[in-house]
């Protein structure tokens, strides 16, 4: 019984296919890593895929990004989480953020703190929500619009405001935001809810896909347009759009401490299917 590296994304998928395919929403982050590793110029070098081999089969997995130093965990036992820390420590792999089921993530972080005498901190309790049949709110005369070239400045404005409001402690360069906006437009992944006057009043994006699911994020409504139902409209309409295109379900992560956003998602048909934590390791 031990952790070991996969040769590549295909090897990882072959080992964990039954688990990944059984619930694509719960494994949306793993599917995203597989896709990036197979399609991006640097993906093969960026991602590290690991599985826990036990009695001839794979019973847990972990996916690590070298670029962001984020480690994403599957469901696993406390002992598997402790062994994973030892495995990463042995191979001198630096981790800044651990994301996954609370028990496993905290076991990994606690063992790291014991070894380094440095603290760790739970940044966020996240809920993973899924919908297969959205409850459509009153459209109030608005419509869902895919962001086009002439929307680039507005999309940049919204994304900048989203990052500043949601992640004030993590400054993001203008170049990074501009590149992200350009990709959203080129890949037709960025969406606005526009009112009758054609004014963009809310934003959302498809940020990940698996064969049968789409993950929605970057949901943002400027303060002057809040409490009008625009956020509910853009998420519900984008979810329905993705289902109409052939996806079986849509999913999204939400901060469980934010009762406003989680309440909106529940009202439009999203149900909680899993919980996780994001734990930051004080790597100085």
C-alpha positions as CSV (number, residue, x, y, z in Angstrom):
1,X,0.0,0.0,0.0
2,X,1.6,3.2,-1.1
3,X,1.4,6.4,-3.1
4,X,3.1,6.5,-6.5
5,X,3.3,8.9,-9.5
6,X,1.3,8.3,-12.7
7,X,3.2,8.4,-16.0
8,X,0.9,11.0,-17.4
9,X,-2.7,12.2,-17.6
10,X,-3.8,9.2,-19.6
11,X,-2.2,6.8,-17.1
12,X,-4.0,8.7,-14.3
13,X,-7.3,8.5,-16.0
14,X,-6.9,4.8,-16.7
15,X,-6.2,4.1,-13.0
16,X,-9.1,6.3,-11.7
17,X,-11.6,6.1,-14.6
18,X,-14.4,4.3,-12.7
19,X,-14.3,6.8,-9.8
20,X,-14.0,9.9,-12.0
21,X,-16.7,8.9,-14.4
22,X,-19.1,7.8,-11.6
23,X,-19.4,11.4,-10.4
24,X,-17.9,14.0,-12.8
25,X,-19.0,17.0,-10.7
26,X,-17.3,15.8,-7.6
27,X,-14.1,15.3,-9.7
28,X,-14.4,18.4,-11.8
29,X,-11.0,19.7,-10.7
30,X,-9.3,16.4,-11.7
31,X,-11.0,16.5,-15.1
32,X,-9.7,20.1,-15.5
33,X,-6.2,19.0,-14.7
34,X,-6.4,16.1,-17.2
35,X,-7.6,18.4,-19.9
36,X,-4.9,21.1,-19.3
37,X,-2.1,18.5,-19.1
38,X,-3.2,17.1,-22.4
39,X,-3.9,20.3,-24.3
40,X,-1.7,23.1,-23.0
41,X,1.9,23.7,-24.1
42,X,3.2,23.3,-20.6
43,X,0.6,21.0,-19.1
44,X,2.6,17.9,-19.1
45,X,5.3,19.6,-17.1
46,X,3.0,21.4,-14.8
47,X,0.8,18.7,-13.4
48,X,1.7,15.8,-11.1
49,X,-0.8,13.0,-10.8
50,X,-0.6,10.5,-7.9
51,X,-2.7,7.5,-6.9
52,X,-2.7,5.3,-3.8
53,X,-2.3,1.6,-4.8
54,X,-3.9,-0.9,-2.5
55,X,-4.5,-4.6,-3.2
56,X,-4.0,-4.2,-6.9
57,X,-6.3,-1.2,-7.3
58,X,-6.3,2.6,-6.9
59,X,-8.2,3.8,-3.9
60,X,-7.4,7.5,-3.7
61,X,-5.8,10.2,-5.8
62,X,-4.1,13.6,-5.6
63,X,-3.4,16.2,-8.3
64,X,-0.7,18.8,-7.9
65,X,0.1,21.9,-10.0
66,X,3.7,23.0,-10.0
67,X,2.8,26.5,-11.2
68,X,0.4,27.3,-8.4
69,X,1.7,24.8,-5.9
70,X,-1.9,23.7,-5.2
71,X,-2.6,20.1,-4.1
72,X,-6.1,18.8,-4.8
73,X,-7.2,15.7,-2.8
74,X,-9.8,13.1,-3.5
75,X,-11.7,11.4,-0.7
76,X,-9.2,9.4,1.3
77,X,-8.5,8.1,4.8
78,X,-6.6,10.0,7.4
79,X,-3.7,7.5,7.1
80,X,-3.6,8.0,3.3
81,X,-3.4,11.7,3.8
82,X,-0.5,11.4,6.3
83,X,1.3,9.0,3.9
84,X,0.7,11.5,1.0
85,X,2.5,14.2,3.0
86,X,5.4,11.8,3.6
87,X,5.5,11.0,-0.1
88,X,5.6,14.6,-1.1
89,X,8.1,15.4,1.6
90,X,10.4,12.6,0.4
91,X,10.2,14.0,-3.2
92,X,10.7,17.6,-2.0
93,X,7.5,18.9,-3.5
94,X,6.5,22.2,-2.1
95,X,2.8,22.8,-1.4
96,X,1.3,26.2,-0.6
97,X,-2.4,25.3,-0.7
98,X,-4.3,22.0,0.0
99,X,-7.9,21.6,-1.2
100,X,-10.1,18.6,-0.6
101,X,-12.3,16.9,2.0
102,X,-11.9,18.5,5.4
103,X,-10.5,15.5,7.2
104,X,-7.9,14.7,4.5
105,X,-6.8,18.3,3.9
106,X,-6.4,19.0,7.6
107,X,-4.4,15.7,8.2
108,X,-2.0,16.7,5.4
109,X,-1.7,20.3,6.8
110,X,-1.3,19.2,10.4
111,X,1.5,16.7,9.5
112,X,3.2,19.5,7.5
113,X,3.0,21.9,10.4
114,X,4.4,19.3,12.8
115,X,7.4,18.8,10.5
116,X,8.1,22.5,9.7
117,X,6.9,24.2,12.9
118,X,4.9,26.6,10.8
119,X,1.2,27.2,11.0
120,X,-1.6,26.4,8.5
121,X,-4.9,28.2,8.1
122,X,-8.3,27.2,6.7
123,X,-9.0,29.9,4.1
124,X,-12.4,28.8,3.1
125,X,-15.1,26.2,3.6
126,X,-16.5,25.4,0.2
127,X,-19.7,23.8,-0.9
128,X,-19.8,22.0,-4.3
129,X,-23.3,22.4,-5.8
130,X,-24.9,20.7,-8.8
131,X,-28.0,21.3,-10.9
132,X,-29.6,19.1,-13.6
133,X,-32.8,21.1,-14.1
134,X,-32.5,24.8,-13.2
135,X,-35.4,26.8,-11.8
136,X,-35.5,29.8,-14.0
137,X,-36.2,33.1,-12.2
138,X,-38.1,36.0,-13.7
139,X,-36.0,37.3,-16.6
140,X,-37.1,40.9,-16.0
141,X,-36.6,41.7,-19.6
142,X,-33.0,40.7,-19.7
143,X,-31.0,38.2,-21.7
144,X,-27.9,36.0,-21.5
145,X,-25.2,37.1,-24.0
146,X,-21.8,35.6,-24.7
147,X,-19.1,38.1,-24.3
148,X,-17.7,39.3,-27.7
149,X,-14.7,41.4,-28.8
150,X,-16.6,44.7,-28.2
151,X,-17.3,43.6,-24.6
152,X,-13.6,43.2,-23.7
153,X,-13.3,46.4,-21.7
154,X,-16.5,45.7,-19.7
155,X,-15.4,42.1,-19.1
156,X,-12.0,43.3,-17.9
157,X,-13.7,45.8,-15.6
158,X,-16.0,43.1,-14.1
159,X,-13.2,40.5,-13.7
160,X,-10.9,43.0,-12.0
161,X,-13.6,44.0,-9.6
162,X,-14.5,40.4,-8.9
163,X,-10.8,39.6,-8.0
164,X,-10.4,42.6,-5.8
165,X,-13.6,41.9,-3.9
166,X,-13.2,38.2,-3.5
167,X,-9.4,37.9,-3.1
168,X,-8.2,41.3,-1.7
169,X,-5.1,39.7,-0.2
170,X,-4.0,38.3,-3.5
171,X,-3.2,41.1,-6.0
172,X,-3.4,40.0,-9.6
173,X,-1.5,41.8,-12.4
174,X,-3.3,43.7,-15.1
175,X,-1.6,41.5,-17.7
176,X,-2.9,38.3,-16.1
177,X,-6.4,39.7,-16.0
178,X,-6.2,40.9,-19.6
179,X,-5.0,37.5,-20.8
180,X,-7.8,35.7,-18.9
181,X,-10.3,38.0,-20.4
182,X,-8.9,37.4,-23.9
183,X,-9.2,33.7,-23.4
184,X,-12.7,33.9,-22.1
185,X,-13.7,35.8,-25.3
186,X,-11.8,33.7,-27.7
187,X,-13.1,30.4,-26.2
188,X,-16.6,31.9,-25.8
189,X,-16.7,31.1,-22.1
190,X,-17.5,34.5,-20.7
191,X,-21.2,35.6,-20.4
192,X,-23.1,38.7,-19.4
193,X,-26.7,39.2,-18.3
194,X,-27.7,42.3,-20.2
195,X,-30.8,44.4,-19.3
196,X,-33.4,45.8,-21.8
197,X,-31.1,48.7,-22.5
198,X,-28.3,46.3,-23.5
199,X,-26.3,47.2,-20.4
200,X,-24.1,44.4,-18.8
201,X,-25.3,44.0,-15.2
202,X,-23.9,40.6,-14.2
203,X,-21.2,38.2,-15.3
204,X,-20.5,34.5,-15.2
205,X,-18.1,32.1,-16.9
206,X,-17.7,28.4,-17.8
207,X,-14.4,27.7,-16.2
208,X,-14.1,23.9,-16.5
209,X,-15.7,21.0,-18.4
210,X,-15.8,17.3,-18.2
211,X,-17.4,15.0,-20.8
212,X,-20.9,15.5,-19.2
213,X,-20.6,18.6,-16.9
214,X,-19.8,22.3,-17.0
215,X,-18.4,24.2,-14.1
216,X,-19.6,27.8,-13.6
217,X,-17.6,30.5,-11.7
218,X,-16.6,34.1,-11.8
219,X,-20.1,35.1,-10.9
220,X,-20.1,38.8,-10.3
221,X,-22.7,41.7,-10.1
222,X,-21.5,45.3,-9.6
223,X,-22.8,46.8,-6.3
224,X,-25.1,49.2,-8.1
225,X,-26.9,46.4,-9.8
226,X,-27.3,44.0,-6.8
227,X,-30.6,42.9,-5.2
228,X,-32.3,42.9,-8.7
229,X,-32.0,39.2,-9.4
230,X,-29.3,39.6,-12.1
231,X,-26.9,37.1,-10.5
232,X,-29.6,34.4,-10.3
233,X,-30.6,35.1,-13.9
234,X,-27.0,34.8,-15.3
235,X,-26.3,31.6,-13.4
236,X,-29.6,29.9,-14.1
237,X,-29.6,30.9,-17.8
238,X,-26.0,29.9,-18.3
239,X,-26.7,26.6,-16.6
240,X,-29.6,26.0,-18.9
241,X,-27.6,27.0,-21.9
242,X,-24.9,24.4,-21.1
243,X,-27.6,21.7,-20.5
244,X,-29.2,22.5,-23.8
245,X,-25.8,22.0,-25.5
246,X,-25.7,18.4,-24.2
247,X,-24.2,18.6,-20.7
248,X,-26.0,16.4,-18.1
249,X,-25.3,18.7,-15.1
250,X,-23.7,22.0,-14.1
251,X,-21.7,22.5,-11.0
252,X,-20.1,25.4,-9.0
253,X,-18.2,26.0,-5.9
254,X,-19.4,28.5,-3.3
255,X,-18.1,29.9,0.0
256,X,-20.3,28.3,2.6
257,X,-19.9,31.4,4.8
258,X,-21.6,33.5,2.1
259,X,-25.3,32.8,2.8
260,X,-26.4,35.3,0.1
261,X,-24.7,33.5,-2.8
262,X,-25.5,30.0,-1.5
263,X,-29.1,31.0,-1.0
264,X,-29.3,32.2,-4.6
265,X,-27.9,29.0,-6.0
266,X,-30.3,26.9,-3.9
267,X,-33.3,28.9,-5.2
268,X,-32.4,28.2,-8.8
269,X,-32.1,24.5,-8.2
270,X,-28.5,23.8,-7.2
271,X,-28.1,21.2,-4.5
272,X,-25.1,20.6,-2.2
273,X,-23.3,17.4,-3.2
274,X,-20.0,17.9,-1.4
275,X,-17.9,20.0,1.0
276,X,-14.3,20.8,1.0
277,X,-11.8,23.2,2.6
278,X,-8.9,25.2,1.3
279,X,-6.0,25.2,3.7
280,X,-3.0,27.5,3.2
281,X,0.4,26.4,4.5
282,X,2.6,29.2,5.8
283,X,5.5,28.6,3.6
284,X,7.0,32.1,4.1
